[in-house]
Amino acid sequence: MSNLLLGLSFLVIGDSHLATSRYLISTLHDALLSEGAKVDSFGACGVPAGAWVSPREVPCGSAQRIGTGPVQENKTPSARSWGVDQLIQQVHPNVVLIEIGDTMAGYNQKDLPRGWISENVNALTTRIRANNLACVWIGPSWGTEGGPYFKTYARVKEFNDYMKSTLTNCTYIDSLALSQPGQWPTFDGQHHTYAGYQQWGRAITAALNRVPAVQALVRH
């Protein structure tokens, strides 16, 4: 344990990678807990960043995990996303950690939907900035090419590069720089095996230790 994250409170929100047990809601959450952080995680499958500003129904389930408790999944038609303002009031975090990427990369579209991405990202990061909180955005992993989501290395890199160039209110963690293409195994091109999620979760946690905004909180 590095102890750098000891005592910090993290609100973790994200897409399908946080919406099922044994995905990041298990592995990243556990990795942060092991560093001494307080963690509350929420995942909403299949919706963009704007769904965390204006809550809505989600097409493929949601999940939440509070502290050291179990993952609670909701795979019913009643599953909805949460409003980030409500979650901030509930959790009182030092850091909001966002993992939303694959749901906005438009893998099945000819062109990257840049304007739509910026609109969604800005809507969410503006709310976090208004609450005067540190913000860290986790970019998507390489995954593997093919599968039902049509993920390609070229498109995920294009999305990643665009996020790095356009994101202003959050620190960006480039997940593509944390592994080689195909290194973290998947079962459908986009979602990892448990071993893959363990590797991604540990890599994110190590990267967080190097984020200046997080280091500054520890010093204070």
MIFIFI-912497 format. One record per residue (C-alpha): residue number from 0; x negated, y, z negated. Coordinates in nm, 4 decimals. Layout:
N
num->NUM&east->X&north->Y&up->Z;
...
% end
This chain:
220
num->0&east->0.0000&north->0.0000&up->0.0000;
num->1&east->-0.1341&north->0.3405&up->0.0963;
num->2&east->0.0903&north->0.5228&up->-0.1568;
num->3&east->0.1202&north->0.8127&up->0.0884;
num->4&east->0.4956&north->0.7591&up->0.1197;
num->5&east->0.5441&north->0.6906&up->-0.2526;
num->6&east->0.8412&north->0.8817&up->-0.3861;
num->7&east->0.9572&north->1.0204&up->-0.0512;
num->8&east->1.3187&north->0.9698&up->0.0511;
num->9&east->1.3897&north->0.8681&up->0.4120;
num->10&east->1.7193&north->0.8833&up->0.5984;
num->11&east->1.6760&north->0.6503&up->0.8963;
num->12&east->1.9301&north->0.6681&up->1.1803;
num->13&east->1.9253&north->0.5003&up->1.5170;
num->14&east->2.0706&north->0.2954&up->1.7972;
num->15&east->2.1133&north->-0.0807&up->1.8432;
num->16&east->1.7639&north->-0.1476&up->1.7057;
num->17&east->1.9044&north->-0.0478&up->1.3655;
num->18&east->2.2499&north->-0.2020&up->1.4038;
num->19&east->2.1786&north->-0.5713&up->1.3396;
num->20&east->2.0130&north->-0.7570&up->1.0545;
num->21&east->1.6531&north->-0.8679&up->1.1253;
num->22&east->1.6097&north->-0.5739&up->1.3629;
num->23&east->1.4418&north->-0.2497&up->1.2450;
num->24&east->1.7079&north->-0.2065&up->0.9765;
num->25&east->1.5346&north->-0.5024&up->0.8106;
num->26&east->1.1711&north->-0.4737&up->0.9166;
num->27&east->1.1129&north->-0.0963&up->0.9227;
num->28&east->1.3286&north->-0.0504&up->0.6148;
num->29&east->1.1267&north->-0.3160&up->0.4267;
num->30&east->0.7959&north->-0.1684&up->0.5425;
num->31&east->0.8947&north->0.1747&up->0.4100;
num->32&east->1.0119&north->0.0252&up->0.0806;
num->33&east->0.6787&north->-0.1527&up->0.0460;
num->34&east->0.5070&north->0.1863&up->0.0672;
num->35&east->0.7061&north->0.3104&up->-0.2302;
num->36&east->0.9592&north->0.5164&up->-0.0341;
num->37&east->1.3321&north->0.5438&up->-0.0973;
num->38&east->1.5143&north->0.4399&up->0.2204;
num->39&east->1.8721&north->0.4500&up->0.3490;
num->40&east->1.9240&north->0.3264&up->0.7061;
num->41&east->2.2188&north->0.3570&up->0.9444;
num->42&east->2.2521&north->0.2203&up->1.2982;
num->43&east->2.5149&north->0.2754&up->1.5672;
num->44&east->2.4854&north->0.0593&up->1.8781;
num->45&east->2.5257&north->0.1952&up->2.2288;
num->46&east->2.5721&north->0.5678&up->2.1628;
num->47&east->2.3427&north->0.8682&up->2.2245;
num->48&east->2.2028&north->1.1183&up->1.9754;
num->49&east->2.5126&north->1.3387&up->1.9982;
num->50&east->2.7175&north->1.0654&up->1.8286;
num->51&east->2.5380&north->1.1591&up->1.5045;
num->52&east->2.6699&north->1.5163&up->1.5323;
num->53&east->3.0229&north->1.4267&up->1.6456;
num->54&east->3.0977&north->1.0784&up->1.5034;
num->55&east->3.2768&north->0.8418&up->1.7349;
num->56&east->3.3615&north->0.4781&up->1.7943;
num->57&east->3.0662&north->0.2644&up->1.8955;
num->58&east->3.0934&north->-0.0122&up->2.1551;
num->59&east->2.8733&north->-0.2789&up->1.9980;
num->60&east->2.8799&north->-0.2412&up->1.6212;
num->61&east->2.7146&north->-0.0507&up->1.3402;
num->62&east->2.5152&north->-0.1333&up->1.0297;
num->63&east->2.3950&north->0.0307&up->0.7123;
num->64&east->2.1500&north->-0.0548&up->0.4405;
num->65&east->2.1256&north->0.1420&up->0.1176;
num->66&east->1.7985&north->0.1225&up->-0.0743;
num->67&east->1.7048&north->-0.2313&up->-0.1699;
num->68&east->2.0527&north->-0.3627&up->-0.0897;
num->69&east->2.1496&north->-0.5978&up->0.1937;
num->70&east->2.2268&north->-0.5059&up->0.5529;
num->71&east->2.5991&north->-0.4464&up->0.5973;
num->72&east->2.7099&north->-0.4988&up->0.9564;
num->73&east->3.0353&north->-0.3883&up->1.1150;
num->74&east->3.0948&north->-0.5650&up->1.4459;
num->75&east->3.4670&north->-0.4816&up->1.4587;
num->76&east->3.6388&north->-0.2353&up->1.6952;
num->77&east->3.6637&north->0.0064&up->1.4004;
num->78&east->3.2863&north->0.0609&up->1.3901;
num->79&east->3.1903&north->0.4279&up->1.4117;
num->80&east->2.8793&north->0.6405&up->1.3951;
num->81&east->2.8154&north->0.8762&up->1.1033;
num->82&east->2.7738&north->1.2538&up->1.0951;
num->83&east->2.4163&north->1.3480&up->1.0099;
num->84&east->2.5286&north->1.6379&up->0.7876;
num->85&east->2.7398&north->1.3998&up->0.5799;
num->86&east->2.4513&north->1.1535&up->0.5501;
num->87&east->2.2077&north->1.4255&up->0.4460;
num->88&east->2.4453&north->1.5318&up->0.1677;
num->89&east->2.4821&north->1.1685&up->0.0624;
num->90&east->2.1155&north->1.0662&up->0.0742;
num->91&east->1.9282&north->1.3912&up->-0.0064;
num->92&east->1.6258&north->1.2872&up->0.2037;
num->93&east->1.2867&north->1.4528&up->0.2412;
num->94&east->1.2532&north->1.3136&up->0.5938;
num->95&east->1.5067&north->1.2257&up->0.8646;
num->96&east->1.3676&north->0.9468&up->1.0804;
num->97&east->1.5448&north->0.9050&up->1.4165;
num->98&east->1.5086&north->0.6009&up->1.6404;
num->99&east->1.7173&north->0.6662&up->1.9518;
num->100&east->1.5714&north->0.5957&up->2.2925;
num->101&east->1.6910&north->0.2980&up->2.4930;
num->102&east->2.0537&north->0.4183&up->2.4764;
num->103&east->1.9591&north->0.7417&up->2.6543;
num->104&east->1.7004&north->0.6263&up->2.9090;
num->105&east->1.9561&north->0.5439&up->3.1802;
num->106&east->1.8008&north->0.2136&up->3.2826;
num->107&east->2.0950&north->0.1412&up->3.5122;
num->108&east->2.0802&north->0.4865&up->3.6758;
num->109&east->1.8698&north->0.5929&up->3.9714;
num->110&east->1.7345&north->0.9044&up->3.7994;
num->111&east->1.6522&north->0.9872&up->3.4391;
num->112&east->1.9463&north->1.1983&up->3.3041;
num->113&east->1.7204&north->1.4776&up->3.1775;
num->114&east->1.9815&north->1.7451&up->3.1126;
num->115&east->2.2071&north->1.5057&up->2.9237;
num->116&east->1.9131&north->1.3805&up->2.7163;
num->117&east->1.8119&north->1.7346&up->2.6194;
num->118&east->2.1694&north->1.8258&up->2.5284;
num->119&east->2.2008&north->1.5254&up->2.2961;
num->120&east->1.8564&north->1.5636&up->2.1410;
num->121&east->1.8978&north->1.9349&up->2.0779;
num->122&east->2.2408&north->1.8877&up->1.9209;
num->123&east->2.0997&north->1.6443&up->1.6644;
num->124&east->1.7681&north->1.8131&up->1.5899;
num->125&east->1.9392&north->2.1503&up->1.5453;
num->126&east->2.1482&north->2.0039&up->1.2621;
num->127&east->1.8395&north->1.8613&up->1.0913;
num->128&east->1.6515&north->2.1890&up->1.1248;
num->129&east->1.9510&north->2.3717&up->0.9765;
num->130&east->1.9102&north->2.1532&up->0.6673;
num->131&east->1.5385&north->2.2445&up->0.6428;
num->132&east->1.4227&north->1.8837&up->0.6526;
num->133&east->1.1198&north->1.7168&up->0.8053;
num->134&east->1.2190&north->1.5351&up->1.1237;
num->135&east->1.0403&north->1.2463&up->1.2939;
num->136&east->1.1645&north->1.0899&up->1.6202;
num->137&east->1.0557&north->0.7367&up->1.7099;
num->138&east->1.0300&north->0.6769&up->2.0827;
num->139&east->1.1328&north->0.3460&up->2.2425;
num->140&east->0.9049&north->0.0454&up->2.2626;
num->141&east->0.7886&north->-0.1139&up->2.5882;
num->142&east->1.0140&north->-0.4156&up->2.5482;
num->143&east->0.9871&north->-0.6442&up->2.8484;
num->144&east->1.1052&north->-0.5829&up->3.2022;
num->145&east->1.4316&north->-0.7210&up->3.3332;
num->146&east->1.7244&north->-0.8666&up->3.1439;
num->147&east->2.0828&north->-0.7409&up->3.1214;
num->148&east->1.9802&north->-0.3827&up->3.0370;
num->149&east->1.7606&north->-0.3358&up->3.3490;
num->150&east->1.4717&north->-0.2020&up->3.1416;
num->151&east->1.1524&north->-0.1280&up->3.3334;
num->152&east->0.8133&north->-0.0099&up->3.2144;
num->153&east->0.8247&north->0.2770&up->3.4630;
num->154&east->1.1554&north->0.4144&up->3.3297;
num->155&east->1.0711&north->0.3751&up->2.9613;
num->156&east->0.7437&north->0.5595&up->3.0247;
num->157&east->0.9291&north->0.8330&up->3.2153;
num->158&east->1.1731&north->0.8750&up->2.9263;
num->159&east->0.8898&north->0.8725&up->2.6730;
num->160&east->0.6905&north->1.1360&up->2.8609;
num->161&east->0.9990&north->1.3559&up->2.8932;
num->162&east->1.0727&north->1.3312&up->2.5215;
num->163&east->0.7155&north->1.4244&up->2.4354;
num->164&east->0.7347&north->1.7308&up->2.6587;
num->165&east->1.0793&north->1.8518&up->2.5538;
num->166&east->1.1126&north->1.7702&up->2.1815;
num->167&east->1.0528&north->2.0802&up->1.9715;
num->168&east->1.2181&north->2.0339&up->1.6293;
num->169&east->1.0766&north->1.6902&up->1.5430;
num->170&east->0.7418&north->1.5169&up->1.5337;
num->171&east->0.7397&north->1.2455&up->1.8014;
num->172&east->0.6022&north->0.8970&up->1.7388;
num->173&east->0.5041&north->0.7465&up->2.0731;
num->174&east->0.5835&north->0.3763&up->2.0319;
num->175&east->0.4313&north->0.3025&up->2.3729;
num->176&east->0.0923&north->0.4025&up->2.2319;
num->177&east->0.1298&north->0.1490&up->1.9497;
num->178&east->0.1263&north->-0.1631&up->2.1685;
num->179&east->0.0636&north->-0.2937&up->2.5179;
num->180&east->0.3508&north->-0.3621&up->2.7624;
num->181&east->0.5131&north->-0.6921&up->2.6669;
num->182&east->0.3036&north->-0.7325&up->2.3508;
num->183&east->0.6036&north->-0.7296&up->2.1158;
num->184&east->0.8291&north->-1.0147&up->2.2288;
num->185&east->1.1963&north->-0.9646&up->2.3155;
num->186&east->1.4840&north->-1.2022&up->2.3808;
num->187&east->1.6699&north->-0.9850&up->2.6344;
num->188&east->1.4190&north->-0.7282&up->2.7610;
num->189&east->1.5294&north->-0.4567&up->2.5187;
num->190&east->1.5838&north->-0.6143&up->2.1761;
num->191&east->1.2901&north->-0.7801&up->2.0052;
num->192&east->1.2590&north->-1.1109&up->1.8328;
num->193&east->1.2177&north->-1.0905&up->1.4563;
num->194&east->0.8404&north->-1.1163&up->1.5001;
num->195&east->0.8535&north->-0.8281&up->1.7483;
num->196&east->1.0571&north->-0.6130&up->1.5108;
num->197&east->0.8127&north->-0.6902&up->1.2304;
num->198&east->0.5262&north->-0.5629&up->1.4447;
num->199&east->0.7161&north->-0.2516&up->1.5521;
num->200&east->0.8269&north->-0.1739&up->1.1960;
num->201&east->0.4722&north->-0.1996&up->1.0616;
num->202&east->0.3360&north->0.0130&up->1.3457;
num->203&east->0.5931&north->0.2879&up->1.2847;
num->204&east->0.5144&north->0.2914&up->0.9131;
num->205&east->0.1408&north->0.3196&up->0.9803;
num->206&east->0.2078&north->0.6044&up->1.2250;
num->207&east->0.4228&north->0.7860&up->0.9682;
num->208&east->0.1258&north->0.7962&up->0.7342;
num->209&east->-0.0515&north->1.0096&up->0.9965;
num->210&east->0.2323&north->1.2597&up->1.0570;
num->211&east->0.1271&north->1.6050&up->0.9277;
num->212&east->0.4824&north->1.6961&up->0.8223;
num->213&east->0.4958&north->1.3841&up->0.6040;
num->214&east->0.1465&north->1.4410&up->0.4641;
num->215&east->0.2469&north->1.7961&up->0.3704;
num->216&east->0.5410&north->1.6691&up->0.1669;
num->217&east->0.3139&north->1.4395&up->-0.0306;
num->218&east->0.0695&north->1.7216&up->-0.1063;
num->219&east->0.3552&north->1.9250&up->-0.2501;
% end
